[in-house]
């Protein structure tokens, strides 16, 4: 029996889960795990909460609690969220477990003894008032590149990775005092030594999705730098060296190794060897924001240790909310627990999976959610199943009728029914979960059409054998739907099987093509998917939009005279390249007919240089030049705030003014 090792990115234990987490990582991973179990593969599906690091430590200090208390609170909330969504994990661990401390320290020591980790003197902020070195997130200040507000490790405005000593006007996050710079010894991983190996592995791995591969190769192209593996703080796994007192292992090494610890915990309970699963096929499900850590840092660590590398890394892209970027700090978010107070988990799973391919950004809209649930689950899938079961109960004594001779239409349906499980399986095998679900709904639509075309409500009176054949086939379709839906909508799949009086435990994929014998009794059905009323959606939107508050306050009103000063022109992008060292910036050359403008635009989160090349865009052409990342920028490209979609003027001439 083949084995499959499946992991989910560790949720950070400083808050509960929201719909973005579920869409990018946990629901797709669960579909894949359930499907593989149905195929008879031995699955080990693990996750854990990530409980170390500065955000938890900072939050604990603010609340006057211990970091462990904060982590425990959110561990329980996250665990309940995942269980409520029927995420079928074999083990859900914690990075604060003593077993994990041993795993991480042993890993660190082996790499240190091999010379893959080395000491280095660096300069760090030191708070005199708090009497301690300040880890990166304990420092806030001004970004030296764009002058925006920044943390000690990252600027949210320009996307630049920062060192805390680079910040202008730095302040200690805890006491607000100005830190001084002192020297401290830290430990670095020789990531740069694995650049060529990583490039070869990424380039040759055909199982890596394109979004992961392209992102990783871009980082390789820019050149890898050695990675600091330690922090000066108390909360974390202590560095296992006598001379490293007061230092802990960096949370990203700590968190990645929890995949191993969580698997080992399950293996110990079950008397298994977790390594057999890892060495057969290991697949990581993650969010877009941590592609770098899983496609560069983690494989390099595994290379250094001598482990087999992952089979694939599946990265879900971002979920926005009502056209805006989600923001937990502004409460522009839908928390999992809040959603599940009013709706069942299966319809959440359905919407988040069917809304868009996993490798594309998508949006959650309450109105679109209502439309898809009503039109697709209630009117298509639910309607077909309810018609089939109620008609069987009413006219055939609640038993699968005996079919007569199949005509060409009947045979076409039965032949097609054999192919659908293979099509869905291929999509799931290739991580195209939406395509598989769309295929299942297509089968339900076909069932509805067949039922309508055969008109059993008419033939049952004068040609009962034709009606019996129709209902025999419709019940077979229903059985196939129940099996294929099992990885996607496990609760309702079970309900369909129960109505058909079939076993709901240990459902196998091959059962999708196995016929239900004529004469088998079915149970009295109840509607599976109820329509969502307008009033419910209106209340949900009203509650959500109350959170916008000051976001929509039009405080900075300008006059028509001020607006008239702005010169907007239609431009064509004739040159494009990524700004080295930034996750978000592109350097563009924009032709506006009478001249070309060099524009530094924060669009790299949406477009690659190749994708935006030759596009028609709207550019603010009379903006005072400024430097971003040391690069002169002579204009501004108009794009939406949250989705970063550029405003275009297809059909317009290059250089045209916008009125």
C-alpha positions as CSV (number, residue, x, y, z in Angstrom):
1,X,0.0,0.0,0.0
2,X,1.4,3.4,-1.0
3,X,1.8,6.0,1.7
4,X,1.1,9.7,1.6
5,X,2.4,12.3,4.1
6,X,0.2,15.4,4.0
7,X,0.8,18.6,6.0
8,X,-1.0,21.9,6.5
9,X,0.8,25.1,7.2
10,X,0.8,25.7,11.0
11,X,-1.7,28.4,12.0
12,X,-0.1,30.9,14.3
13,X,-1.5,30.8,17.8
14,X,-2.3,34.5,18.3
15,X,-5.8,34.4,16.9
16,X,-8.6,32.1,15.6
17,X,-8.9,31.1,11.9
18,X,-10.8,33.0,9.3
19,X,-12.1,32.0,5.8
20,X,-8.8,33.0,4.1
21,X,-7.0,30.3,6.1
22,X,-9.6,27.7,5.2
23,X,-9.6,28.5,1.5
24,X,-5.9,28.6,0.9
25,X,-4.8,25.6,3.1
26,X,-7.0,23.5,5.3
27,X,-10.0,22.6,3.1
28,X,-7.9,21.7,0.0
29,X,-5.6,19.6,2.1
30,X,-8.6,17.8,3.6
31,X,-10.1,17.1,0.2
32,X,-6.8,15.6,-0.9
33,X,-6.4,13.5,2.3
34,X,-9.9,12.2,2.2
35,X,-9.6,11.3,-1.5
36,X,-6.3,9.4,-1.0
37,X,-7.9,7.4,1.9
38,X,-10.7,6.5,-0.5
39,X,-8.2,5.3,-3.0
40,X,-6.8,2.9,-0.5
41,X,-3.6,4.8,0.3
42,X,-2.2,4.9,3.8
43,X,-2.5,8.6,4.7
44,X,-0.8,10.5,7.5
45,X,-2.4,14.0,7.7
46,X,-0.9,16.3,10.3
47,X,-0.8,19.9,11.5
48,X,-0.1,21.9,14.7
49,X,-0.2,25.4,16.1
50,X,2.9,27.5,15.8
51,X,3.3,28.9,19.3
52,X,6.6,30.6,19.5
53,X,7.9,33.8,18.1
54,X,7.7,37.5,18.9
55,X,4.0,38.3,18.2
56,X,2.8,35.9,20.9
57,X,5.5,37.2,23.3
58,X,4.5,40.8,22.6
59,X,0.8,40.0,23.1
60,X,1.5,38.2,26.3
61,X,3.4,41.3,27.7
62,X,0.6,43.6,26.7
63,X,-2.0,41.4,28.4
64,X,0.1,40.6,31.4
65,X,0.0,36.9,30.8
66,X,2.5,34.2,29.9
67,X,3.1,33.4,26.3
68,X,2.0,29.8,26.9
69,X,-1.3,31.1,28.2
70,X,-1.9,33.1,25.0
71,X,-0.8,30.1,22.8
72,X,-3.1,27.7,24.7
73,X,-6.1,29.9,24.4
74,X,-5.8,30.1,20.6
75,X,-4.7,26.5,20.2
76,X,-8.0,25.4,21.5
77,X,-9.9,27.9,19.4
78,X,-8.1,26.9,16.2
79,X,-8.5,23.2,17.0
80,X,-12.3,23.8,17.4
81,X,-12.5,25.7,14.1
82,X,-10.8,22.9,12.2
83,X,-12.9,20.2,13.8
84,X,-16.0,22.2,13.0
85,X,-15.0,22.3,9.3
86,X,-14.4,18.5,9.4
87,X,-10.7,18.8,8.7
88,X,-9.8,15.1,9.2
89,X,-6.3,15.5,10.7
90,X,-4.6,12.4,12.2
91,X,-2.7,14.6,14.6
92,X,-2.9,18.3,15.6
93,X,0.1,19.1,17.7
94,X,1.8,22.1,19.4
95,X,5.3,23.5,19.0
96,X,5.4,23.9,22.7
97,X,5.3,20.2,23.2
98,X,8.5,18.9,24.9
99,X,8.9,16.3,22.2
100,X,9.1,19.1,19.7
101,X,11.9,20.8,21.7
102,X,13.9,17.6,21.4
103,X,13.2,17.4,17.6
104,X,14.3,21.0,16.9
105,X,17.4,20.9,19.1
106,X,18.6,17.7,17.7
107,X,18.2,19.0,14.1
108,X,20.0,22.2,15.0
109,X,22.9,20.3,16.6
110,X,23.4,18.0,13.6
111,X,23.6,20.9,11.2
112,X,25.9,22.8,13.5
113,X,28.2,19.8,13.9
114,X,28.3,19.5,10.1
115,X,29.3,23.1,9.6
116,X,26.0,24.1,8.0
117,X,25.3,26.5,10.9
118,X,28.0,29.1,11.9
119,X,28.4,32.0,14.4
120,X,28.4,35.6,13.3
121,X,28.6,38.9,15.1
122,X,25.8,41.2,14.2
123,X,24.5,44.6,15.4
124,X,21.1,44.6,17.1
125,X,18.9,47.1,18.9
126,X,19.2,47.0,22.6
127,X,16.6,48.6,24.9
128,X,18.2,50.1,28.0
129,X,14.8,50.5,29.7
130,X,13.8,46.9,29.2
131,X,17.4,45.7,29.7
132,X,17.4,43.3,26.7
133,X,18.2,42.9,23.0
134,X,15.1,43.5,20.9
135,X,14.1,40.9,18.3
136,X,13.0,42.3,15.0
137,X,9.2,42.6,15.8
138,X,9.9,44.3,19.1
139,X,11.1,47.4,17.1
140,X,9.0,49.8,15.0
141,X,10.0,52.8,13.0
142,X,10.2,54.3,9.6
143,X,11.3,52.4,6.5
144,X,14.5,53.9,5.1
145,X,13.4,53.2,1.5
146,X,9.8,54.4,1.2
147,X,9.4,56.4,4.5
148,X,6.4,54.2,5.5
149,X,5.7,52.8,8.9
150,X,7.6,49.5,9.3
151,X,8.4,46.7,11.7
152,X,11.9,45.6,12.4
153,X,11.8,42.8,9.8
154,X,9.5,44.0,7.1
155,X,7.9,47.1,5.5
156,X,4.3,46.6,4.7
157,X,4.3,49.5,2.3
158,X,7.1,48.6,-0.1
159,X,7.5,45.0,0.8
160,X,11.2,45.3,1.6
161,X,12.8,42.8,4.0
162,X,14.5,44.9,6.7
163,X,17.0,44.5,9.4
164,X,15.9,46.3,12.6
165,X,19.0,48.5,12.7
166,X,18.0,50.0,9.3
167,X,14.8,51.6,10.7
168,X,14.7,55.3,11.1
169,X,13.3,56.7,14.3
170,X,13.2,53.3,15.9
171,X,11.2,52.6,19.1
172,X,10.9,49.7,21.5
173,X,7.4,48.2,21.0
174,X,7.0,47.6,24.7
175,X,8.2,50.7,26.4
176,X,8.5,53.2,23.5
177,X,12.1,54.2,24.3
178,X,14.8,54.6,21.6
179,X,17.0,51.6,21.5
180,X,20.8,51.7,21.1
181,X,22.8,49.5,18.8
182,X,25.0,46.8,20.4
183,X,26.8,43.7,19.1
184,X,25.5,40.2,19.6
185,X,26.5,36.7,18.5
186,X,24.0,34.8,16.4
187,X,23.8,31.6,14.3
188,X,23.3,31.5,10.6
189,X,22.4,28.7,8.2
190,X,24.5,28.5,5.0
191,X,21.5,28.9,2.7
192,X,23.7,30.4,-0.1
193,X,25.6,27.1,-0.4
194,X,22.5,25.3,-1.6
195,X,21.5,27.7,-4.4
196,X,22.5,25.5,-7.3
197,X,20.9,22.4,-5.7
198,X,17.7,24.2,-5.0
199,X,17.6,25.7,-8.5
200,X,18.0,22.2,-10.1
201,X,15.3,20.7,-7.8
202,X,12.8,23.4,-8.3
203,X,13.3,23.6,-12.1
204,X,13.1,19.8,-12.5
205,X,10.2,19.1,-10.2
206,X,7.2,18.7,-12.5
207,X,4.9,18.3,-9.5
208,X,5.5,21.8,-8.2
209,X,2.6,24.1,-9.2
210,X,3.5,27.0,-11.5
211,X,2.8,29.7,-8.9
212,X,5.2,28.0,-6.4
213,X,7.9,27.3,-9.0
214,X,7.9,30.8,-10.5
215,X,8.0,32.5,-7.2
216,X,10.9,30.3,-6.0
217,X,12.9,30.6,-9.1
218,X,12.7,34.4,-8.9
219,X,14.2,34.3,-5.4
220,X,16.9,32.0,-6.7
221,X,17.6,34.4,-9.6
222,X,18.1,37.3,-7.2
223,X,20.7,35.2,-5.2
224,X,20.2,33.6,-1.8
225,X,21.7,34.9,1.4
226,X,22.5,33.0,4.5
227,X,19.6,32.9,7.0
228,X,19.8,33.9,10.6
229,X,18.5,31.0,12.8
230,X,18.4,32.5,16.3
231,X,16.8,35.3,18.3
232,X,17.6,37.0,21.6
233,X,14.6,36.3,23.7
234,X,13.2,33.9,26.3
235,X,10.1,32.6,24.5
236,X,11.1,29.8,22.2
237,X,13.2,26.7,22.0
238,X,16.6,27.3,23.5
239,X,19.6,27.0,21.3
240,X,21.3,23.7,22.6
241,X,24.8,25.2,23.0
242,X,26.4,26.3,26.2
243,X,27.7,29.5,24.7
244,X,24.2,30.5,23.4
245,X,22.5,31.2,26.7
246,X,19.5,33.5,26.2
247,X,19.0,32.7,22.5
248,X,16.2,30.7,21.0
249,X,15.8,28.9,17.6
250,X,14.2,31.1,15.0
251,X,10.5,30.3,14.7
252,X,10.6,29.3,11.1
253,X,13.0,26.5,11.7
254,X,11.0,25.6,14.8
255,X,7.7,25.6,12.9
256,X,8.8,23.6,9.9
257,X,10.2,20.9,12.0
258,X,6.8,20.5,13.7
259,X,5.6,18.6,10.6
260,X,8.0,15.9,11.7
261,X,7.1,16.1,15.4
262,X,3.4,15.9,14.8
263,X,3.9,12.9,12.5
264,X,6.1,11.2,15.1
265,X,3.5,11.8,17.8
266,X,0.8,10.0,15.7
267,X,3.3,7.3,14.8
268,X,4.1,6.6,18.4
269,X,0.4,6.2,19.3
270,X,-0.2,4.0,16.3
271,X,3.0,1.9,16.5
272,X,4.1,3.1,13.0
273,X,7.2,4.6,11.4
274,X,6.5,8.1,10.2
275,X,9.6,8.1,8.0
276,X,7.9,5.5,5.7
277,X,5.2,8.1,4.9
278,X,7.7,10.9,4.4
279,X,9.9,8.8,2.1
280,X,7.0,7.7,0.0
281,X,5.3,11.0,-0.8
282,X,5.3,14.2,1.2
283,X,3.0,17.1,0.2
284,X,2.8,20.5,1.9
285,X,-0.4,22.6,1.7
286,X,0.4,26.3,2.4
287,X,-0.7,29.8,1.8
288,X,0.8,32.0,-0.9
289,X,2.6,34.2,1.7
290,X,4.9,31.4,2.9
291,X,6.0,30.0,-0.5
292,X,9.6,31.2,0.2
293,X,9.9,29.4,3.4
294,X,8.7,26.1,2.0
295,X,10.2,26.2,-1.4
296,X,13.6,27.6,-0.5
297,X,14.4,27.5,3.2
298,X,12.8,24.1,4.1
299,X,14.2,22.1,1.1
300,X,17.7,23.5,1.8
301,X,17.5,22.5,5.5
302,X,16.4,19.0,4.4
303,X,19.3,18.8,1.9
304,X,21.7,19.7,4.7
305,X,20.2,17.1,7.0
306,X,20.1,14.4,4.3
307,X,16.3,13.9,4.0
308,X,14.2,13.2,1.0
309,X,12.6,16.4,-0.4
310,X,8.9,17.0,-0.6
311,X,6.9,15.6,-3.6
312,X,5.0,18.8,-4.0
313,X,4.2,22.1,-2.3
314,X,0.6,23.4,-3.0
315,X,0.1,27.1,-2.3
316,X,-3.4,28.6,-2.2
317,X,-3.6,32.2,-3.2
318,X,-5.3,35.1,-1.3
319,X,-9.0,35.5,-0.5
320,X,-10.3,39.0,-0.3
321,X,-13.6,40.0,1.2
322,X,-16.3,42.0,-0.7
323,X,-13.6,43.3,-3.0
324,X,-11.3,44.5,-0.2
325,X,-8.2,42.9,1.3
326,X,-9.0,41.1,4.6
327,X,-7.8,42.9,7.7
328,X,-8.0,41.2,11.1
329,X,-6.8,44.4,12.8
330,X,-9.8,46.3,11.3
331,X,-12.1,43.4,11.7
332,X,-12.7,43.3,8.0
333,X,-12.8,39.5,8.1
334,X,-15.2,36.6,8.6
335,X,-14.1,34.3,11.4
336,X,-14.7,30.6,11.0
337,X,-16.6,30.3,14.2
338,X,-18.9,33.2,13.3
339,X,-19.7,31.8,9.9
340,X,-20.5,28.3,11.3
341,X,-23.1,29.8,13.8
342,X,-25.4,30.3,10.9
343,X,-24.3,27.9,8.1
344,X,-23.2,24.3,7.9
345,X,-19.6,23.5,7.1
346,X,-20.3,21.7,3.8
347,X,-21.6,24.8,2.1
348,X,-18.6,26.8,3.3
349,X,-16.3,24.1,1.9
350,X,-18.3,24.1,-1.4
351,X,-18.1,27.8,-1.9
352,X,-14.4,28.3,-1.0
353,X,-13.5,25.4,-3.3
354,X,-15.7,26.2,-6.3
355,X,-15.2,29.9,-6.4
356,X,-11.9,29.9,-8.2
357,X,-8.8,27.7,-8.9
358,X,-6.5,27.4,-5.8
359,X,-3.7,29.1,-7.7
360,X,-5.7,32.2,-8.3
361,X,-6.7,35.0,-6.0
362,X,-10.4,35.2,-5.3
363,X,-13.0,37.1,-3.4
364,X,-15.7,36.1,-0.8
365,X,-18.9,38.0,-1.5
366,X,-22.0,37.4,0.6
367,X,-24.3,37.9,-2.5
368,X,-22.2,35.6,-4.6
369,X,-22.1,33.0,-1.8
370,X,-25.9,33.1,-1.7
371,X,-26.2,32.8,-5.5
372,X,-24.0,29.8,-5.8
373,X,-25.4,27.9,-2.9
374,X,-29.0,28.6,-4.1
375,X,-28.3,28.0,-7.8
376,X,-25.9,25.2,-7.6
377,X,-26.3,23.3,-4.4
378,X,-30.1,23.8,-3.8
379,X,-31.4,24.1,-7.4
380,X,-29.1,21.7,-9.2
381,X,-27.6,19.1,-6.8
382,X,-30.3,19.2,-4.1
383,X,-33.2,19.4,-6.5
384,X,-32.0,16.3,-8.5
385,X,-31.5,14.2,-5.4
386,X,-34.8,15.2,-3.8
387,X,-36.7,14.5,-7.0
388,X,-35.1,11.2,-7.4
389,X,-35.7,10.0,-3.8
390,X,-39.2,11.4,-3.4
391,X,-40.3,9.9,-6.7
392,X,-38.8,6.5,-5.8
393,X,-40.6,6.6,-2.5
394,X,-43.9,7.7,-3.9
395,X,-44.2,5.5,-7.0
396,X,-41.9,2.5,-6.3
397,X,-42.7,1.8,-2.7
398,X,-39.3,3.3,-1.6
399,X,-37.3,0.7,-3.5
400,X,-34.8,1.0,-6.4
401,X,-37.0,-0.1,-9.4
402,X,-36.1,-2.9,-11.8
403,X,-35.1,-1.4,-15.1
404,X,-36.4,-2.5,-18.4
405,X,-34.3,-2.6,-21.6
406,X,-32.0,0.5,-21.9
407,X,-32.5,2.7,-24.9
408,X,-29.7,4.7,-26.5
409,X,-30.2,7.7,-24.1
410,X,-30.2,5.4,-21.1
411,X,-27.0,3.7,-22.2
412,X,-25.3,7.0,-22.9
413,X,-26.0,8.1,-19.4
414,X,-24.7,4.8,-17.9
415,X,-21.6,4.8,-20.0
416,X,-20.8,8.4,-19.1
417,X,-21.4,7.6,-15.4
418,X,-18.4,5.2,-15.6
419,X,-16.1,8.0,-16.8
420,X,-16.9,10.8,-14.3
421,X,-15.0,9.2,-11.3
422,X,-11.8,9.0,-13.5
423,X,-12.1,12.6,-14.5
424,X,-12.7,13.9,-11.0
425,X,-9.8,11.7,-9.7
426,X,-7.4,13.1,-12.3
427,X,-8.3,16.7,-11.2
428,X,-7.8,15.9,-7.5
429,X,-4.5,14.1,-8.2
430,X,-3.3,17.3,-9.9
431,X,-4.6,19.6,-7.1
432,X,-7.3,21.0,-9.4
433,X,-9.9,20.7,-6.7
434,X,-12.3,23.3,-8.3
435,X,-12.3,21.4,-11.6
436,X,-13.2,18.2,-9.8
437,X,-16.1,19.8,-8.0
438,X,-17.3,21.5,-11.2
439,X,-17.4,18.1,-12.9
440,X,-19.5,16.7,-10.0
441,X,-22.0,19.5,-10.4
442,X,-22.0,18.9,-14.1
443,X,-23.1,15.3,-13.4
444,X,-26.0,16.6,-11.3
445,X,-27.0,18.9,-14.1
446,X,-27.0,16.0,-16.5
447,X,-29.1,14.0,-14.0
448,X,-31.7,16.8,-13.9
449,X,-31.8,17.0,-17.7
450,X,-32.2,13.3,-18.0
451,X,-35.0,13.3,-15.5
452,X,-36.8,16.1,-17.3
453,X,-36.3,14.5,-20.7
454,X,-37.7,11.2,-19.6
455,X,-40.7,12.8,-17.9
456,X,-41.3,10.0,-15.4
457,X,-44.3,11.9,-13.9
458,X,-46.1,11.1,-17.2
459,X,-44.7,7.7,-18.1
460,X,-45.3,6.2,-14.6
461,X,-49.1,6.2,-15.5
462,X,-49.0,4.7,-19.0
463,X,-45.5,3.3,-19.5
464,X,-44.3,2.4,-16.0
465,X,-41.4,0.4,-17.2
466,X,-39.9,3.5,-18.8
467,X,-40.4,5.4,-15.5
468,X,-38.8,2.6,-13.6
469,X,-35.7,2.6,-15.9
470,X,-35.4,6.4,-15.4
471,X,-35.5,6.1,-11.6
472,X,-33.2,3.2,-11.6
473,X,-30.6,5.3,-13.5
474,X,-31.3,8.4,-11.4
475,X,-30.6,6.4,-8.2
476,X,-27.3,5.2,-9.7
477,X,-26.3,8.8,-10.5
478,X,-27.2,9.7,-6.9
479,X,-25.0,7.0,-5.6
480,X,-22.1,8.1,-7.8
481,X,-22.6,11.7,-6.6
482,X,-22.6,10.6,-3.0
483,X,-19.2,8.9,-3.4
484,X,-17.6,11.6,-5.5
485,X,-18.7,14.3,-3.0
486,X,-17.2,12.5,0.0
487,X,-13.9,14.3,-0.1
488,X,-15.6,17.7,-0.8
489,X,-18.8,17.6,1.3
490,X,-18.3,14.8,3.8
491,X,-21.5,15.5,5.8
492,X,-23.9,15.6,2.9
493,X,-22.2,12.8,1.2
494,X,-22.9,10.7,4.3
495,X,-26.6,11.9,4.3
496,X,-27.0,10.8,0.7
497,X,-25.5,7.4,1.4
498,X,-27.8,7.0,4.5
499,X,-30.9,7.7,2.3
500,X,-29.7,5.0,-0.1
501,X,-29.2,2.7,2.9
502,X,-25.5,2.3,2.1
503,X,-22.6,2.1,4.5
504,X,-21.1,5.5,5.3
505,X,-17.9,4.3,6.9
506,X,-14.8,3.5,4.9
507,X,-16.2,4.7,1.5
508,X,-14.0,3.7,-1.4
509,X,-13.5,5.6,-4.6
510,X,-14.3,2.5,-6.8
511,X,-17.7,2.3,-5.2
512,X,-18.7,5.3,-7.4
513,X,-19.1,3.0,-10.4
514,X,-20.7,0.1,-8.5
515,X,-24.5,-0.3,-9.1
516,X,-27.1,-0.3,-6.4
517,X,-29.2,-3.5,-6.9
518,X,-32.8,-3.2,-7.9
519,X,-35.1,-3.8,-5.0
520,X,-32.9,-2.1,-2.4
521,X,-35.0,0.1,0.0
522,X,-34.2,3.7,0.5
523,X,-35.1,5.9,3.4
524,X,-37.5,8.8,3.4
525,X,-35.6,11.9,2.2
526,X,-35.4,15.4,3.6
527,X,-34.1,18.4,1.6
528,X,-30.3,18.5,1.8
529,X,-29.6,22.1,0.8
530,X,-32.0,24.8,1.8
531,X,-32.0,28.1,0.0
532,X,-30.5,31.1,1.8
533,X,-33.0,33.9,2.2
534,X,-32.2,37.5,1.2
535,X,-32.8,38.7,4.7
536,X,-30.0,36.6,6.1
537,X,-27.5,37.9,3.6
538,X,-28.6,41.5,4.1
539,X,-28.0,41.1,7.9
540,X,-24.6,39.6,7.3
541,X,-23.6,42.4,5.0
542,X,-24.9,45.0,7.4
543,X,-22.9,43.5,10.3
544,X,-19.8,43.3,8.1
545,X,-19.9,46.8,6.8
546,X,-20.3,48.3,10.2
547,X,-16.7,47.3,10.7
548,X,-15.5,49.6,7.9
549,X,-16.0,52.6,10.1
550,X,-13.4,55.2,9.4
551,X,-12.2,53.3,6.3
552,X,-14.9,54.8,4.3
553,X,-15.0,58.3,5.9
554,X,-14.3,60.8,3.2
555,X,-12.2,63.1,5.3
556,X,-9.6,64.2,2.7
557,X,-12.0,65.9,0.2
558,X,-10.3,67.9,-2.6
559,X,-11.7,70.6,-4.8
560,X,-12.4,70.4,-8.5
561,X,-9.6,72.8,-9.1
562,X,-7.1,70.4,-7.4
563,X,-8.4,67.5,-9.4
564,X,-8.0,69.4,-12.6
565,X,-4.3,69.7,-12.0
566,X,-4.0,65.9,-12.3
567,X,-3.0,64.7,-15.8
568,X,-4.1,61.2,-16.5
569,X,-2.9,59.6,-19.7
570,X,-3.3,56.3,-21.5
571,X,0.0,54.5,-21.5
572,X,1.4,51.3,-22.8
573,X,3.9,49.3,-20.8
574,X,6.9,48.8,-23.1
575,X,9.3,47.5,-20.4
576,X,8.9,45.7,-17.1
577,X,11.2,44.0,-14.6
578,X,11.0,43.1,-10.9
579,X,12.7,45.4,-8.4
580,X,15.5,43.3,-6.8
581,X,15.0,42.8,-3.1
582,X,11.3,43.7,-3.1
583,X,8.3,41.4,-3.1
584,X,5.9,44.1,-4.3
585,X,7.6,46.4,-6.7
586,X,7.9,46.4,-10.5
587,X,10.0,48.8,-12.5
588,X,8.0,49.8,-15.6
589,X,8.7,51.8,-18.7
590,X,5.4,53.4,-19.9
591,X,5.0,55.0,-23.3
592,X,2.5,57.9,-23.3
593,X,3.3,58.9,-26.9
594,X,5.2,62.1,-26.5
595,X,7.6,60.6,-24.0
596,X,8.3,57.5,-21.9
597,X,8.0,57.5,-18.1
598,X,9.8,55.2,-15.7
599,X,7.4,54.1,-13.0
600,X,8.0,52.1,-9.9
601,X,4.7,50.4,-9.1
602,X,3.6,48.1,-6.3
603,X,2.0,45.5,-8.6
604,X,4.3,42.5,-8.2
605,X,1.8,40.9,-5.8
606,X,-0.7,40.7,-8.7
607,X,1.4,40.7,-12.0
608,X,4.7,39.3,-13.2
609,X,6.8,41.4,-15.4
610,X,5.8,39.3,-18.4
611,X,2.0,39.6,-17.6
612,X,2.0,43.4,-17.5
613,X,4.2,43.9,-20.5
614,X,2.4,45.5,-23.4
615,X,-0.8,46.2,-21.3
616,X,-2.6,49.5,-21.7
617,X,-2.7,51.3,-18.4
618,X,-3.9,54.6,-16.9
619,X,-0.9,56.7,-15.6
620,X,-0.7,59.9,-13.6
621,X,1.8,61.6,-15.8
622,X,2.5,64.9,-14.0
623,X,3.5,63.5,-10.6
624,X,6.6,64.9,-9.0
625,X,9.4,62.3,-9.4
626,X,10.4,60.4,-6.3
627,X,12.8,57.6,-5.5
628,X,11.6,54.2,-4.4
629,X,14.2,51.6,-3.6
630,X,16.7,54.1,-5.0
631,X,14.9,54.0,-8.4
632,X,13.5,57.2,-9.9
633,X,9.7,57.0,-10.4
634,X,8.1,59.5,-12.7
635,X,4.4,58.6,-12.5
636,X,1.8,56.4,-10.9
637,X,-0.2,53.5,-12.4
638,X,-3.9,53.5,-11.4
639,X,-4.9,50.2,-9.8
640,X,-7.5,49.0,-7.3
641,X,-6.4,49.2,-3.6
642,X,-7.0,45.6,-2.5
643,X,-6.9,43.3,-5.6
644,X,-4.2,45.5,-7.4
645,X,-6.1,45.2,-10.7
646,X,-4.8,47.9,-13.1
647,X,-7.3,50.2,-14.7
648,X,-7.1,49.8,-18.4
649,X,-8.3,51.6,-21.5
650,X,-8.4,48.9,-24.2
651,X,-9.2,50.5,-27.5
652,X,-7.9,53.9,-26.6
653,X,-4.8,55.4,-28.3
654,X,-1.5,55.6,-26.4
655,X,-1.1,59.1,-25.0
656,X,-4.8,60.0,-24.8
657,X,-5.8,62.1,-21.9
658,X,-8.4,61.0,-19.4
659,X,-11.3,63.4,-18.9
